[in-house]
């Protein structure tokens, strides 16, 4: 007899950030408002992950994602065979939008399947528990505050790869990158997230030319997703590789962007796309002969571990440091054991599933049920 989904839990929680940050056009993050999702099967097994709503990007909120799972998604999945991921995808897609709610359930299901198979999540995906190099994101901060933050992160974690949140003005972005390069030396891996705030004309400006001279590895989403011609024009003229993020979140958009030549690197975020769809994106990138980069969606330690397993499984397609340092900003986490980070790399847990174990006392403390 098949093993089926017995119930799905969605538990909202809020974690404090000790290092708040801003990005884009005035977006300020001071805490993590996420949702723990647990999928239970008819044999008593359980897989878990997190939902990472981003209202400014997808329109999802913590309350909305919780409601979507409890009221719409969970009732449609109860009774489904846990291995019939195609049927589960079809049923979830009957509800429009809500990408991170669906991705959280998909990842929790993969965690459950890996546990039942007695393998790690990376093993279920066809890989092994390899160390994953990590980058750390720098928000809209500059001067001594920026350099102090970088020095602290390097000293405490060994991380030497940094993503600079830019877009406010390309001139100020360049000034910050120049200061970081002087401070960190040539060995540091630096890249920029423009949050779609550059223009097509910036591609051949002296500012971007200088970014290339300073060894900027890539520019993430430089131009508005809706400006289709400008995006391809920027990518064709820019001396720095362009990485797609929200513009390539599903197979159809990834194929379109790669066909138009709008991106040189495919950005993949399992907490946004789910593990199954993220594997499809890897295959698309390989078909086009382009590398991939692993983004984070601002995950806590929960999503960090599952994303690290994905990065370990597909390391040959993900040659860049994974953007998985966000949990270092938190004042606490729900994990019973901290993320295993050493010498700038996450040591992917070798046990079964994703390795996520929740401290139930912390969940009770940080849970935000009404």
C-alpha positions, 0 to 999 in steps of 0.5 A: 500500500502506498504511503500518503501525506497525512497532514501538513503544518504551517507554523509562523515564526519571527527571528531577530536580526542583530545586523539589520540591513537595507537594499533596493528602493528603501527596503529595510529588514530588521527580522526574519518573518518566515513559516516552518512547514512540516509534512507528515506521512501516513507511516508517521514520518516527517519532513520539514523546511521553511517558507520565506515570504518576500512581500516586495518581490512576490507579494507573499507575506508571512500571514498570507503564506500560512493561510495559503498552506493551511486553507488551500494547499494542505487540504488538496495534498492530504491523501496524495502518494508522497512519491508522486511529485508530479501530481503534488505539483499540479495540485499546488499549482491550482493555487496561483502565485504563492511561490515560496509556500509551494517551494517550502512544501516541495523541499519538506517533501524531499526531506521526508523522502530522503529520510525514508530512503536512509540517505542525505538530501544531497544523496537523494538529489544524486550528489554527496555531502561536499563542503559548500563555499559561502558568500556574505551579503553587505547591505546599503552601508559604506565607510568604516561601518562596511569594513568593520562588518566585513572584518568581523565576518571574515574573522569569525567565519573565514568567509572571503566572498561578498555580495554588495547590495547596490542600485542606489547609484552606480557611482556609489556602488563603485566607490564601495566596491573599490574600498572593499577591493583595497581592503580585502585584496585581490583574493576576495570574491566580490559581486554586485546585486543591482536590484534592477536599478541600473539602465541599459546605458550603464553597461558601457559606462566608465563605472561598469568598466571600472567594476570589471577592472576591479574584478567584480565577478558578476552583476545580479539583475542590473535592469528591470525585468519588464525592460526586455530589450534593455536587458539584452542590450545591457548583457551584450555590452557589459564586460561583467557577466550578468546573473539572472535572479527573479527573472529566471525563477521558473523554466519558461522564464529561464529559457526566454532570458537565455534565448534573448542573451539577457543573462550569462549566469542562471541564478537558482533559489530553491526556497523560491522555486522548490527543489524539483523545479531547481533541478529543472533549472540546472538542466536548462542551464546545462543545455545552454552551456551556462553556469549557475549561482545559488541564491538564498532568499534570505533563509534562516538556518533551516533553509540554509541546510537544505540549500547547501545540500542542493549546492553540494549535489550540483557543485559542477554547475554551481562554481560560485560561492553560495549566497548562504550567509544570511543566517549570520545576521540572526540573533538566534535560530530555530535549529537545535545545532548551529549551521556547520560553517568552517573556513568559509564553507558549510559542511553539509550534514552527512546524516539522513534528510537535510539535517534540520533538527528544530529546538522545540523550546525555541519554536515555542518562543519565536512562534508568532501565532495569534 
